[in-house]
Amino acid sequence: MSGSVEFLARAIDQGKGAAAADLVLKGGSFLDLVSGEVIASDVAICGNTIVGTHGMYRGVKEIDVTGKVVVPGFIDTHLHVESSLVTPFEFDRCVLRHGVTTAICDPHEIANVLGVEGIRYFFDCAQETVMDLRVQLSSCVPATHLETSGARITAEDLRPFMGHPKGIGLAEFMNFPGVLFHDPECLDKLALFAGHHIDGHAPLLRGMDLNGYLAAGIRTDHETTTAAEALEKLSKGMHILVREGSVSKDLHALIPIITERNSPFLAFCTDDRNPLDIAEEGHLDFMIRTAIAGGAPPLAVYRAASISAAKAFRLHDRGLVAPGWRADLAVLDGLDTCGVSAVIAAGRYVDDALFEGRRTVPPVGYNSVKSRKLAPLDFRVEGHGQSTPVIGVEAGKIITQRLSMNLPSRGGSVECDPAQDAIKVAVIERHGKNGNIGRGFVHGFGLKAGAIGSTVGHDSHNICVVGASDEDMAAAVNRLITLQGGFVVVRDGEVLAELPLPVAGLMSDRSFEEVHDALIPLRAAAKSLGTVLPEPFLQVAFLPLPVIPHLKISDRGLVDVDRFELVSRLNSA
């Protein structure tokens, strides 16, 4: 057992070469993240701990890594497992093979649906996954007062989870206006976690307001989208988590800040990455090779992917290939390409048998969609169409614009205008609380017909649907209710493709491979409607997120995020 007198004696003997190591990676090299040198050496492991480098070792088990480079396992510093559309166990089985040995998740997606039951489910899973899955305690459930979520979590609800061995601290504090204006619930949570790690979430926040936000003890930010913004936040003590997800793609804009000088204060995260992108591009390994190809120094990149991330989150046992450090390792074909050929997780060689030996935890959150069936008239938007506020969507960004368009109207009802790429969007409360329907218009999807619907709608996860037809929008919503969650594409009343997500309306209970295979026809069906967005489903999912500027929509209506107030309240009769 690591830390016992018996283990220490074994580790010492194996490290000094007096006894065969439990496991040796033989014949390769390792990356020294202090000097930047690639050093020819075996890597010896006892239990879950590296015990030997800078030499040759014999092992009870030996793995030939000739011609390869060993680096510390990668740490994804901020993500939502739910956005991979699979359970934590399938996420573990998929992402660990990409060299991600530690993942720090915020379960606020499932928490917004199920409350503390969702957080407890994630802690239970984290104790059984092969990767070290760490759970941050969700700070904003609901994210704001401008939406209806399935639960409300107070500081006292979080207190029992503090000190959990798989916990770290308080997850992304999205409600930065609540911090700046002394919202009592915000201050209660910040006070409870004073002295602990607190994650930030501060898109476009600069100047004196940023100082006020940081004065609350918040230490990281993953919403930085420009180099200038990043440099200000770095100079004010923030650890920047460079993000590259399926929708939010900030890596290329931030490559200029990835330097050896800045690297101790940088880390990588994916936030939201879907199974298609993971399968076709990769995970943090994709970010690493993309950053290097973009001109970032390899030493800075690999530091950000491991040791710098570990220090930012107080995981002081990992992040170097050195004696006495946790044996989380990725074996690469080369540093520039970051092709992962083997992974060691806590001293264990990662293979199918390792995953098969896990104790699994039954999913929770079935039958969570409690909306009534809708009719086309439920999507009627009253008005004359002049100077209509429209949400402006741009591919690769979750920040939206507030546009104004003159839209056609008929009989007192504002209509879609595909010629201007203006289609309807609606958010339907699905937790059985009030039956609200928020209605508006969105530009940027390119839909010419049909509708796309989702029960993934950050962060309250009500049903969100976009469409060029009220009839198809109603059909999409009603199909999602029948499925008890998922994605659906409808045209002329016919379901073209669907993906059921019955676990809290967020995750599949199927394998990662099955979800990946189902997403291919789903994406093709969306494109057949004319969409120009490479990832339309996650773009739909971010339309209801009222903490990301500038114009969003919730079940209560359009939200002016800059003023943090409703533009309109468009509820069902």
Salt bridges, closest charged atoms under 4 A:
ASP13 OD1 - LYS16 NZ 3.88
ASP22 OD1 - ARG10 NH2 2.79
ASP42 OD2 - LYS26 NZ 2.79
ASP76 OD2 - HIS283 NE2 3.78
GLU90 OE1 - ARG93 NH2 2.71
ASP92 OD2 - ARG358 NH1 2.90
ASP106 OD2 - HIS108 ND1 2.73
GLU109 OE2 - HIS80 ND1 3.56
GLU109 OE2 - HIS108 NE2 3.35
GLU109 OE1 - HIS458 ND1 3.08
GLU109 OE1 - HIS461 NE2 2.43
GLU128 OE2 - ARG359 NH2 3.06
ASP132 OD1 - ARG134 NE 3.03
ASP132 OD1 - LYS166 NZ 2.64
ASP132 OD2 - ARG318 NH1 2.58
GLU156 OE2 - ARG159 NH2 2.78
GLU172 OE2 - HIS78 NE2 3.23
GLU172 OE2 - HIS80 NE2 2.98
GLU172 OE2 - HIS108 ND1 3.75
GLU172 OE1 - HIS201 NE2 3.73
GLU172 OE1 - HIS222 NE2 3.04
GLU185 OE1 - ARG152 NH1 3.41
ASP199 OD1 - HIS197 NE2 2.70
ASP221 OD2 - LYS233 NZ 2.96
GLU223 OE2 - HIS201 NE2 3.03
GLU223 OE2 - HIS222 NE2 3.43
GLU223 OE2 - ARG243 NH1 2.89
GLU229 OE2 - LYS233 NZ 2.67
GLU232 OE1 - ARG206 NE 2.35
GLU232 OE2 - LYS236 NZ 2.86
ASP250 OD2 - ARG243 NE 3.07
ASP271 OD1 - HIS78 NE2 3.18
ASP271 OD1 - HIS80 NE2 3.23
ASP271 OD2 - HIS222 NE2 3.79
ASP271 OD2 - ARG243 NH1 2.79
GLU281 OE1 - ARG273 NH2 2.67
ASP285 OD2 - HIS98 ND1 2.99
ASP285 OD2 - ARG289 NH2 3.63
ASP317 OD1 - ARG318 NE 2.83
ASP328 OD2 - ARG326 NE 2.65
ASP333 OD1 - LYS68 NZ 2.75
ASP352 OD1 - ARG97 NH2 2.47
ASP378 OD1 - ARG372 NH2 3.16
GLU382 OE2 - ARG380 NH1 3.33
GLU394 OE2 - LYS397 NZ 3.69
ASP421 OD2 - HIS443 ND1 3.83
ASP459 OD1 - HIS108 NE2 2.98
ASP459 OD1 - HIS458 ND1 3.61
ASP470 OD1 - LYS424 NZ 3.02
GLU498 OE1 - ARG479 NE 2.75
GLU513 OE1 - ARG93 NH2 2.43
GLU514 OE2 - ARG510 NH1 3.26
ASP517 OD1 - HIS516 ND1 3.16
GLU535 OE1 - ARG523 NH2 2.93
ASP560 OD2 - ARG402 NH1 3.16
ASP562 OD2 - HIS550 ND1 2.85
GLU565 OE2 - ARG563 NE 3.34
